[in-house]
Amino acid sequence: MNMDELILELKQEIIKVLNLEGMTPEEIADDGELFGQGLGLDSIDALELIVLLEKNYGIKLQNPAQGKEIFKSVRVMAEFIHANRTK
């Protein structure tokens, strides 16, 4: 799976897991912030993303504070997954 495919898959998963009804993958910028000014996600959403990483890609975050860096944007998430996935 190349990076573009992984980014698209991630966007689709984020929409599904966070119940972002009516939103399409194209509406989520690859490099846009997921929290704050970007999608405006919150701490509950962060927990959902941590579960998504573990369930879909076999990545268990040892330190939840890591999430702040990893969840900066979809591209940063994809790069982290690409480098660390176990499934």
C-alpha positions, -999 to +999 in steps of 0.1 A: +000+000+000+015+033-010+013+065+011-017+080-009-037+048-005-029+048+033-039+085+036-072+078+019-079+047+040-071+067+071-095+095+062-122+069+056-115+053+090-115+087+108-148+096+093-163+062+103-148+059+138-156+096+147-190+096+131-183+126+109-215+121+089-217+140+057-180+145+055-160+130+026-123+121+026-117+149+001-128+174+027-100+164+051-068+181+041-037+157+042-017+183+061-046+200+079-047+200+117-069+173+132-073+192+165-079+229+171-084+250+139-085+219+116-112+193+121-117+205+157-113+171+173-113+167+210-097+144+237-125+118+233-117+117+195-080+112+204-089+081+224-108+068+194-078+074+172-055+055+196-079+025+195-080+028+157-042+026+155-042-005+177-071-023+161-063-016+124-025-014+124-013-032+155+003+000+169+000+004+207+010+038+219+032+034+251+027+070+260-007+087+253+012+121+250+027+106+218-007+110+203-003+148+202+025+146+178+012+116+158-023+131+154-010+164+141-024+157+106-035+127+085-001+127+067+018+126+099-004+097+111+001+079+078+039+083+081+038+070+116+016+040+107+038+032+076+069+031+098+054+012+128+025-010+116+025-046+126-006-056+105 
